[in-house]
Amino acid sequence: MKYQKTTRVVLIGTGFVGSSYAYACLNQGVVDEMVLIDRDTKKAEGDAMDLNHGIPYGSPMKIWAGSYKDCKDADLVVITAGANQGPGETRLDLIEKNTQIFKEIVEEVMANGFDGIFLIATNPVDVLSYATWKFSGLPPERVIGSGTILDTARFRYLLGEYFNVDARNVHAYIMGEHGDTELPLWSHADIGGQPILQLVNDEKHHAKMEDLDELFLKVRDAAYHIIERKGATYYGIALGLVRLTKAILRNENSILTVSALLEGQYEEENVYIGVPAIVNGNGIREVVELSLNEQEKKQFSHSANTLKEAAASIIKE
């Protein structure tokens, strides 16, 4: 009998996002082995114990608090460690402190023989994905940021709510920075094959562009509203990370809005930014290059330039 290869994920950072990700992985039976690493070793140990106690009601899985040595046999290293966004802070405000944290983490992972794929969730995720690529020396397709996967989910959810349609039947993307300069691709948004822009002012749907513009602002600023109410966001991004983990470990060739390195696509180079991309067991198979209208091109270029300036401030070529 041929046995399938054991899959191992190493999670670095067991804060709100990391522990929510580990819990969601257990619930969905995504991996065979999960290693938890945190600077606070007792926190990692406690999470491992707590998660293991749920295995009789979840999926078969081996979970333990480990060390960087466990990265050698890992398929995927997921990094959620770092300082969190506080009330009134933008994601880019976190750049200096989290870059230094990442340099130490990535160098330690690579020193222990890691040869898999990095999945980055810590903010500012686009810049830290770029930094991870530089620090690791890995090919860019094997360093993936969570990008606008959460923004896209928020977008689809709110559009589904607005049109009273299952969000899973809404096809729409948020591109650009996971942050204040992101943009909605209205030109490619549809519900069941019907372009959303054609539904505007349609008598049957009563959709108005001013409503949709307001809806996008709720998407863009969602983190600020959640942080104001409960201090941090973690459930949505954790589920987005699990979706990405499945796409990688199951070699799905799924199209997801991740932070990827652009090498000429969308007329941009040397920047990690949120774009639709095909994700499989090798990482990013290819960036999906959509045709943007003039306004979207301008917005995307502005977002890319913002990220390039941010990356240049902390990564010296």
Secondary structure in CASP SS format (residue, H / E / C, confidence):
PFRMAT SS
TARGET T0000
AUTHOR 0000-0000-0000
METHOD secondary structure of the structure
MODEL  1
M C 1.00
K C 1.00
Y C 1.00
Q C 1.00
K C 1.00
T C 1.00
T C 1.00
R E 1.00
V E 1.00
V E 1.00
L E 1.00
I E 1.00
G C 1.00
T C 1.00
G C 1.00
F H 1.00
V H 1.00
G H 1.00
S H 1.00
S H 1.00
Y H 1.00
A H 1.00
Y H 1.00
A H 1.00
C H 1.00
L H 1.00
N H 1.00
Q H 1.00
G C 1.00
V C 1.00
V C 1.00
D C 1.00
E E 1.00
M E 1.00
V E 1.00
L E 1.00
I E 1.00
D C 1.00
R C 1.00
D C 1.00
T H 1.00
K H 1.00
K H 1.00
A H 1.00
E H 1.00
G H 1.00
D H 1.00
A H 1.00
M H 1.00
D H 1.00
L H 1.00
N H 1.00
H C 1.00
G C 1.00
I H 1.00
P H 1.00
Y H 1.00
G C 1.00
S C 1.00
P C 1.00
M C 1.00
K E 1.00
I E 1.00
W E 1.00
A E 1.00
G C 1.00
S C 1.00
Y H 1.00
K H 1.00
D H 1.00
C H 1.00
K H 1.00
D H 1.00
A C 1.00
D C 1.00
L E 1.00
V E 1.00
V E 1.00
I E 1.00
T C 1.00
A C 1.00
G C 1.00
A C 1.00
N C 1.00
Q C 1.00
G C 1.00
P C 1.00
G C 1.00
E C 1.00
T C 1.00
R H 1.00
L H 1.00
D H 1.00
L H 1.00
I H 1.00
E H 1.00
K H 1.00
N H 1.00
T H 1.00
Q H 1.00
I H 1.00
F H 1.00
K H 1.00
E H 1.00
I H 1.00
V H 1.00
E H 1.00
E H 1.00
V H 1.00
M H 1.00
A H 1.00
N C 1.00
G C 1.00
F C 1.00
D C 1.00
G C 1.00
I E 1.00
F E 1.00
L E 1.00
I E 1.00
A C 1.00
T C 1.00
N C 1.00
P C 1.00
V H 1.00
D H 1.00
V H 1.00
L H 1.00
S H 1.00
Y H 1.00
A H 1.00
T H 1.00
W H 1.00
K H 1.00
F H 1.00
S H 1.00
G C 1.00
L C 1.00
P C 1.00
P H 1.00
E H 1.00
R H 1.00
V E 1.00
I E 1.00
G E 1.00
S C 1.00
G C 1.00
T C 1.00
I H 1.00
L H 1.00
D H 1.00
T H 1.00
A H 1.00
R H 1.00
F H 1.00
R H 1.00
Y H 1.00
L H 1.00
L H 1.00
G H 1.00
E H 1.00
Y H 1.00
F H 1.00
N C 1.00
V C 1.00
D C 1.00
A H 1.00
R H 1.00
N H 1.00
V E 1.00
H E 1.00
A C 1.00
Y C 1.00
I E 1.00
M E 1.00
G E 1.00
E C 1.00
H C 1.00
G C 1.00
D C 1.00
T C 1.00
E C 1.00
L E 1.00
P E 1.00
L C 1.00
W H 1.00
S H 1.00
H H 1.00
A C 1.00
D E 1.00
I E 1.00
G C 1.00
G C 1.00
Q E 1.00
P E 1.00
I H 1.00
L H 1.00
Q H 1.00
L H 1.00
V E 1.00
N C 1.00
D C 1.00
E C 1.00
K C 1.00
H C 1.00
H C 1.00
A E 1.00
K C 1.00
M H 1.00
E H 1.00
D H 1.00
L H 1.00
D H 1.00
E H 1.00
L H 1.00
F H 1.00
L H 1.00
K H 1.00
V H 1.00
R H 1.00
D C 1.00
A H 1.00
A H 1.00
Y H 1.00
H H 1.00
I H 1.00
I H 1.00
E H 1.00
R H 1.00
K H 1.00
G C 1.00
A C 1.00
T C 1.00
Y C 1.00
Y H 1.00
G H 1.00
I H 1.00
A H 1.00
L H 1.00
G H 1.00
L H 1.00
V H 1.00
R H 1.00
L H 1.00
T H 1.00
K H 1.00
A H 1.00
I H 1.00
L H 1.00
R C 1.00
N C 1.00
E C 1.00
N C 1.00
S E 1.00
I E 1.00
L E 1.00
T E 1.00
V E 1.00
S E 1.00
A E 1.00
L E 1.00
L E 1.00
E E 1.00
G C 1.00
Q H 1.00
Y H 1.00
E H 1.00
E C 1.00
E E 1.00
N E 1.00
V E 1.00
Y E 1.00
I E 1.00
G E 1.00
V E 1.00
P E 1.00
A E 1.00
I E 1.00
V E 1.00
N E 1.00
G C 1.00
N C 1.00
G E 1.00
I E 1.00
R E 1.00
E E 1.00
V E 1.00
V C 1.00
E C 1.00
L C 1.00
S C 1.00
L C 1.00
N C 1.00
E H 1.00
Q H 1.00
E H 1.00
K H 1.00
K H 1.00
Q H 1.00
F H 1.00
S H 1.00
H H 1.00
S H 1.00
A H 1.00
N H 1.00
T H 1.00
L H 1.00
K H 1.00
E H 1.00
A H 1.00
A H 1.00
A H 1.00
S H 1.00
I H 1.00
I C 1.00
K C 1.00
E C 1.00
END
